[in-house]
């Protein structure tokens, strides 16, 4: 599958790539992303066979909207776009903060394109919002574990919270996070996440990176005080 995707990219046949991806199972997309992230020869490759080029092409192909009347097909594409972002987040959490400057450059580019996908994501898509909740939960749990994390991980938060703020869908907390399957509005979920972050003890190495991202997030006075208190203790 990877070779065929690279061939579409090399030929600049992005629309055709999108149609091909419509036939590919979600788990296969996940395996592909994990493979190009964990294989250094692909992760650091700056050519069309490299990780960044493939991820960019996947996002572009899955975003081409020539299936407007087919809601299920469109939601399938949304799910695949979200899965790509989710796997990159999971992998970045696993990497931690012990990285090289070369790695930091590549991951900065990858995170940038992912954040852009979140920013242009369809906030009236139940599938996309569901994935955004899973990604946000993944990041919160990583912070709560108290490990030192890569600073670029926190770049996802402003885009995710902004998406929830403008969300037209009801947000349902992931299974296990709330035994009653509690649902709330996007704005309430944003506040829920902010309260979680403000009440969490951060690893000392993460304070500056996470605090820097909070500058772009609108918070209530109470949340600001909790945030500042969390920095002091």
ROLUM-460710 format. One line per 3 residues: their letters; for each residue x, y, z of N, C-alpha, C. Coordinates in steps of 0.001 Angstrom, whole numbers. Layout:
% ROLUM-460710
a	X,Y,Z,X,Y,Z,X,Y,Z | ... .
This chain:
% ROLUM-460710
xxx	815,-1203,0,0,0,0,855,1262,0 | 1921,1254,806,2778,2437,897,3395,2782,-453 | 3843,1755,-1180,4461,1988,-2486,3459,2618,-3456 .
xxx	2221,2180,-3378,1197,2727,-4267,900,4186,-3914 | 871,4489,-2628,642,5865,-2181,1769,6770,-2659 | 3002,6305,-2494,4165,7083,-2937,4109,7319,-4441 .
xxx	3633,6317,-5190,3519,6461,-6643,2510,7553,-7003 | 1381,7591,-6312,393,8659,-6535,1003,10026,-6240 | 1777,10084,-5144,2399,11358,-4755,3396,11808,-5812 .
xxx	4227,10877,-6266,5241,11198,-7272,4603,11688,-8569 | 3439,11135,-8896,2723,11529,-10116,1830,12765,-9897 | 1778,13231,-8638,935,14376,-8246,-537,14114,-8548 .
xxx	-936,12865,-8375,-2326,12465,-8608,-3055,12419,-7263 | -3293,13584,-6684,-3850,13665,-5340,-5321,13236,-5298 | -6091,13630,-6309,-7497,13214,-6342,-7599,11696,-6429 .
xxx	-6746,11104,-7272,-6745,9649,-7422,-6305,8975,-6122 | -5362,9617,-5418,-4923,9087,-4128,-6096,9060,-3145 | -6893,10131,-3154,-8058,10177,-2276,-9034,9048,-2556 .
xxx	-9279,8778,-3829,-10189,7694,-4202,-9623,6342,-3786 | -8303,6199,-3892,-7665,4959,-3441,-7806,4798,-1928 | -7591,5887,-1192,-7682,5831,269,-9091,5488,733 .
xxx	-10091,5815,-94,-11471,5452,241,-11649,3937,314 | -10772,3202,-361,-10871,1739,-381,-10004,1083,684 | -9227,1898,1398,-8282,1368,2386,-8909,1381,3774 .
xxx	-8729,283,4509,-9265,174,5861,-8561,1144,6812 | -9295,1626,7807,-8750,2574,8784,-7523,2017,9492 | -7548,728,9803,-6407,115,10492,-5156,120,9621 .
xxx	-5338,27,8316,-4196,75,7409,-3578,1470,7386 | -4428,2496,7460,-3926,3870,7550,-3107,4027,8824 | -3626,3490,9921,-2935,3571,11209,-1565,2888,11138 .
xxx	-1525,1691,10556,-262,955,10429,742,1723,9582 | 267,2326,8508,1141,3107,7630,1770,4260,8392 | 954,5011,9130,1461,6176,9868,2478,5743,10919 .
xxx	2174,4688,11658,3107,4189,12675,4426,3792,12036 | 4356,3149,10880,5562,2688,10193,6454,3837,9754 | 5873,4875,9153,6702,5976,8646,7209,6873,9774 .
xxx	6558,6806,10929,7049,7555,12088,8213,6836,12760 | 8105,5532,12889,9094,4768,13655,10311,4355,12837 | 10202,4408,11519,11330,4061,10648,12138,5328,10370 .
xxx	13329,5427,10963,14144,6642,10821,14456,6976,9368 | 14625,5935,8536,14958,6181,7132,13809,6882,6407 | 12599,6748,6930,11433,7419,6345,11120,8717,7083 .
xxx	11301,8693,8405,10977,9877,9199,11844,11068,8805 | 13130,10826,8586,14049,11923,8273,14218,12171,6775 | 13547,11366,5957,13641,11502,4503,12836,12718,4042 .
xxx	13479,13630,3327,12805,14852,2882,12244,14739,1467 | 12336,13555,862,11810,13341,-487,10344,12893,-431 | 9784,12554,-1594,8369,12160,-1656,8100,10850,-928 .
xxx	9151,10077,-653,8978,8818,69,9102,9015,1575 | 9335,10246,2003,9530,10540,3415,8235,10761,4176 | 8345,10725,5485,7196,10841,6381,6394,12122,6154 .
xxx	7056,13270,6149,6341,14540,6043,5587,14645,4722 | 6240,14249,3623,5595,14322,2305,4373,13415,2240 | 4487,12226,2828,3370,11281,2802,2202,11799,3636 .
xxx	2497,12299,4840,1431,12816,5708,715,13996,5045 | 1483,14906,4462,881,16057,3769,-35,15601,2643 | 434,14626,1867,-357,14128,739,-1628,13423,1219 .
xxx	-1517,12668,2308,-2694,11990,2855,-3753,13002,3284 | -3322,14026,4004,-4265,15063,4437,-4927,15743,3238 | -4116,16082,2249,-4637,16789,1080,-5615,15917,303 .
xxx	-5258,14655,124,-6112,13741,-640,-7435,13487,77 | -7384,13335,1393,-8592,13047,2163,-9491,14269,2324 | -8932,15450,2052,-9707,16689,2187,-10403,17094,899 .
xxx	-10032,16486,-223,-10662,16826,-1502,-12135,16442,-1447 | -12997,17423,-1612,-14431,17227,-1402,-15165,17039,-2727 | -15148,15796,-3207,-15925,15492,-4406,-16966,14416,-4085 .
xxx	-17271,14291,-2781,-18241,13282,-2346,-19270,13930,-1412 | -19671,15163,-1732,-20546,15946,-856,-21854,15238,-537 | -22391,14505,-1497,-23692,13879,-1283,-23587,12562,-522 .
xxx	-22385,12099,-288,-22181,10822,375,-21641,11064,1778 | -22554,11248,2744,-22155,11613,4103,-21269,10549,4739 | -21607,9283,4557,-20819,8215,5163,-19395,8203,4635 .
xxx	-19255,8441,3322,-17918,8470,2722,-17119,9656,3241 | -17798,10790,3412,-17126,11982,3926,-16688,11772,5369 | -17543,11155,6170,-17195,10871,7563,-16064,9848,7652 .
xxx	-16029,8930,6693,-14930,7965,6646,-13603,8683,6432 | -13612,9676,5547,-12401,10465,5312,-12026,11270,6556 | -13033,11844,7219,-12770,12586,8445,-12125,11694,9497 .
xxx	-12633,10468,9603,-12069,9524,10559,-10624,9188,10258 | -10296,9067,8981,-8919,8752,8591,-7985,9930,8842 | -8466,11144,8564,-7656,12335,8858,-7388,12428,10355 .
xxx	-8439,12201,11140,-8285,12260,12590,-7351,11194,13120 | -7409,10007,12530,-6541,8909,12962,-5076,9234,12726 | -4773,9876,11616,-3387,10269,11332,-2874,11189,12430 .
xxx	-3674,12196,12795,-3275,13128,13854,-3114,12388,15175 | -4055,11516,15480,-4041,10780,16746,-2779,9935,16881 | -2402,9251,15822,-1210,8401,15883,62,9233,16046 .
xxx	105,10402,15428,1267,11284,15590,1352,11770,17036 | 214,12104,17635,184,12526,19041,655,11397,19951 | 133,10199,19753,529,9055,20580,2027,8800,20488 .
xxx	2525,8843,19288,3947,8573,19071,4810,9659,19705 | 4390,10912,19618,5147,12017,20205,5166,11901,21725 | 4076,11430,22307,4044,11195,23757,5059,10124,24133 .
xxx	5130,9062,23348,6084,7981,23609,7529,8460,23510 | 7796,9374,22594,9166,9849,22378,9695,10628,23575 | 8832,11323,24301,9295,12135,25419,10074,13347,24933 .
xxx	10973,13833,25780,11680,15082,25450,13141,14872,25082 | 13616,13627,25151,15031,13359,24858,15209,13180,23353 | 15302,14300,22637,15359,14262,21177,16478,15150,20652 .
xxx	16782,14985,19363,17833,15779,18725,17237,17011,18052 | 18101,17939,17672,17633,19148,16980,17055,18793,15609 | 17609,17758,14958,17094,17326,13662,15678,16773,13832 .
xxx	15487,15973,14886,14153,15445,15177,13181,16592,15437 | 13630,17556,16224,12762,18681,16589,12279,19447,15362 | 13155,19569,14352,12771,20275,13127,11683,19507,12383 .
xxx	11884,18201,12254,10914,17389,11515,9576,17357,12249 | 9630,17157,13570,8378,17059,14319,7668,18403,14350 | 8419,19488,14324,7804,20814,14286,6978,20982,13012 .
xxx	7527,20510,11892,6794,20574,10621,5551,19678,10651 | 5713,18473,11223,4589,17539,11295,3466,18079,12179 | 3852,18587,13342,2850,19140,14258,2145,20331,13608 .
xxx	2908,21143,12889,2325,22300,12215,1236,21915,11236 | 1488,20879,10435,488,20462,9451,-715,19819,10144 | -472,19128,11269,-1575,18530,12031,-2454,19604,12667 .
xxx	-1818,20620,13245,-2567,21717,13866,-3421,22426,12819 | -2880,22569,11617,-3655,23183,10533,-4869,22325,10180 | -4690,21002,10187,-5815,20104,9909,-6905,20238,10968 .
xxx	-6486,20405,12223,-7467,20595,13294,-8204,21916,13094 | -7447,22952,12719,-8031,24289,12541,-9072,24316,11428 | -8843,23519,10380,-9796,23499,9261,-10740,22310,9356 .
xxx	-10631,21558,10451,-11471,20385,10637,-12944,20745,10690 | -13783,19797,10309,-15221,20029,10279,-15795,19856,11674 | -16122,20971,12352,-16602,20881,13733,-18069,20468,13834 .
xxx	-18736,20277,12688,-20089,19722,12723,-20072,18243,12336 | -18867,17661,12336,-18715,16240,12038,-18602,15454,13343 | -19570,14587,13663,-19486,13783,14888,-18218,12939,14952 .
xxx	-17799,12403,13813,-16593,11575,13784,-15360,12402,14122 | -15227,13569,13491,-14056,14415,13722,-14003,14904,15167 | -15134,15354,15698,-15171,15818,17083,-14848,14672,18037 .
xxx	-15339,13479,17737,-15029,12314,18564,-13538,12035,18618 | -12881,12144,17470,-11429,11938,17422,-10708,13047,18179 | -11182,14282,18029,-10570,15402,18758,-10645,15174,20272 .
xxx	-11761,14624,20747,-11902,14318,22175,-10885,13255,22585 | -10723,12226,21766,-9755,11167,22066,-8332,11717,22120 | -7992,12593,21183,-6657,13184,21157,-6433,14050,22392 .
xxx	-7427,14862,22736,-7318,15728,23910,-7156,14902,25176 | -7935,13835,25294,-7841,12944,26453,-6461,12317,26547 | -5926,11929,25412,-4590,11332,25341,-3534,12304,25877 .
xxx	-3628,13567,25483,-2667,14582,25929,-2826,14856,27425 | -4064,14978,27895,-4306,15232,29318,-3738,14104,30175 | -3991,12872,29790,-3483,11732,30549,-1956,11717,30573 .
xxx	-1339,12095,29467,130,12147,29414,664,13191,30392 | 0,14340,30455,411,15399,31388,206,14937,32827 | -921,14281,33094,-1241,13838,34452,-283,12766,34954 .
xxx	308,11996,34053,1272,10979,34481,2552,11602,35019 | 2757,12885,34733,3882,13608,35317,5216,13389,34637 | 5203,12809,33443,6455,12600,32716,6850,13854,31942 .
xxx	8144,13966,31637,8621,15078,30818,8259,14795,29364 | 7550,15717,28742,7040,15518,27385,7663,16510,26414 | 7605,16174,25131,8140,17073,24110,7275,18327,24040 .
xxx	7913,19491,23991,7199,20763,24014,6207,20940,22884 | 6475,20347,21712,5563,20525,20573,4224,19830,20792 | 4180,18897,21729,2916,18214,22007,1835,19204,22423 .
xxx	2237,20238,23154,1264,21182,23696,743,22160,22645 | 1355,22150,21464,881,23016,20378,-498,22587,19878 | -874,21344,20189,-2187,20853,19761,-3324,21486,20563 .
xxx	-3045,21862,21813,-4125,22270,22718,-4920,23492,22255 | -4271,24609,21859,-5070,25766,21429,-6006,25446,20265 | -5507,24678,19287,-6335,24336,18122,-7501,23436,18520 .
xxx	-7236,22467,19391,-8297,21562,19840,-9365,22308,20634 | -8924,23146,21569,-9880,23882,22395,-10684,24880,21564 | -10048,25468,20564,-10756,26377,19664,-11823,25620,18872 .
xxx	-11488,24390,18462,-12454,23565,17729,-13668,23253,18601 | -13427,22917,19866,-14547,22634,20772,-15388,23884,21018 | -14724,25027,21085,-15414,26288,21361,-16418,26632,20262 .
xxx	-16098,26226,19029,-16986,26531,17897,-17771,25307,17441 | -17769,24282,18292,-18374,23000,17931,-19898,23062,17957 | -20525,22512,16925,-21982,22436,16861,-22511,21094,17354 .
xxx	-21587,20182,17637,-21974,18838,18052,-21913,18697,19576 | -22698,17771,20111,-22608,17425,21527,-21373,16554,21717 | -20581,16875,22734,-19349,16139,22997,-19618,15072,24048 .
xxx	-19236,13841,23745,-19384,12740,24689,-18018,12320,25190 | -17872,12225,26521,-16594,11835,27089,-16292,10388,26732 | -15007,10055,26528,-14631,8689,26152,-15053,7671,27199 .
xxx	-15234,6432,26783,-15595,5346,27686,-14551,5197,28781 | -15022,5107,30008,-14091,4958,31124,-13770,6272,31790 | -13898,7376,31065,-13618,8685,31647,-14804,9129,32499 .
xxx	-15988,8670,32130,-17185,8985,32895,-18128,7795,32774 | -18419,7151,33888,-19153,5893,33857,-20586,6049,33349 | -21130,7249,33428,-22502,7464,32986,-22586,7887,31525 .
xxx	-21447,7982,30843,-21455,8404,29449,-21902,9835,29298 | -21427,10692,30174,-21863,12094,30220,-21534,12823,28919 | -22486,13640,28475,-22291,14459,27278,-22435,15926,27642 .
xxx	-21820,16788,26861,-21881,18223,27121,-21665,18985,25825 | -21910,20283,25873,-21671,21116,24696,-20170,21262,24467 | -19814,21704,23274,-18400,21915,22978,-17766,22937,23895 .
xxx	-18500,24027,24190,-17980,25076,25068,-17770,24556,26484 | -18705,23726,26968,-18560,23147,28307,-17389,22169,28353 | -17200,21438,27251,-16070,20504,27225,-14744,21258,27234 .
xxx	-14698,22371,26531,-13492,23202,26558,-13167,23607,27993 | -14163,24065,28732,-13952,24465,30122,-13568,23272,30995 | -14147,22121,30698,-13807,20887,31411,-12324,20567,31242 .
xxx	-11840,20670,30010,-10426,20395,29728,-9527,21420,30413 | -9902,22695,30330,-9107,23743,30973,-9008,23513,32474 | -10109,23130,33101,-10080,22858,34539,-9183,21671,34860 .
xxx	-9217,20653,34007,-8327,19504,34183,-6869,19945,34135 | -6535,20762,33141,-5159,21227,32976,-4732,22119,34136 | -5630,22989,34571,-5302,23922,35654,-5147,23220,36996 .
xxx	-5793,22062,37159,-5733,21330,38427,-4708,20204,38410 | -3894,20163,37369,-2888,19109,37232,-1503,19650,37564 | -734,18856,38298,654,19214,38587,1504,18828,37384 .
xxx	2104,19806,36732,2892,19555,35531,4336,19222,35882 | 4958,18450,35022,6400,18210,35160,7127,19534,34955 | 8161,19762,35753,8888,21042,35706,9383,21375,34302 .
xxx	9775,20343,33544,10301,20583,32194,9219,21025,31212 | 7954,20815,31587,6854,21139,30670,6222,22496,30936 | 6565,23110,32064,5877,24329,32489,5958,25434,31440 .
xxx	7169,25727,30961,7330,26835,30019,6607,26573,28696 | 6751,25345,28180,6105,25015,26901,4589,25074,27016 | 4053,24482,28075,2606,24453,28251,2064,25839,28557 .
xxx	2801,26589,29385,2371,27952,29715,2354,28834,28471 | 3323,28628,27587,3380,29409,26357,2158,29202,25488 | 1630,27979,25475,438,27692,24675,-814,28313,25298 .
xxx	-813,28476,26619,-1984,29033,27286,-2216,30492,26921 | -1216,31144,26388,-1390,32542,25979,-2432,32677,24880 | -2606,31610,24094,-3540,31645,22967,-4901,31052,23315 .
xxx	-5129,30759,24606,-6375,30128,25028,-7153,31080,25933 | -8405,31327,25591,-9257,32194,26408,-9694,31444,27659 | -9430,32056,28849,-9777,31427,30119,-10551,32396,30998 .
xxx	-11347,31833,31907,-12040,32653,32896,-11033,33113,33948 | -11420,34094,34764,-10538,34576,35828,-10171,33454,36795 | -11153,32605,37106,-10893,31486,38016,-9865,30535,37428 .
xxx	-9979,30257,36128,-9030,29356,35477,-7639,29964,35426 | -7562,31277,35214,-6260,31950,35209,-5588,31810,36565 | -6360,32010,37644,-5787,31894,38983,-5331,30467,39273 .
xxx	-6125,29491,38861,-5730,28093,39050,-4461,27786,38268 | -4396,28329,37068,-3231,28136,36215,-1981,28721,36868 | -2079,29948,37341,-939,30607,37985,-544,29888,39270 .
xxx	-1539,29425,40026,-1260,28698,41258,-520,27401,40953 | -920,26750,39848,-250,25515,39452,1206,25735,39088 | 1533,26923,38582,2923,27231,38246,3767,27465,39492 .
xx	3129,27996,40544,3882,28392,41729,4209,27209,42623 | 3218,26284,42786,3411,25195,43744,4382,24149,43220 .
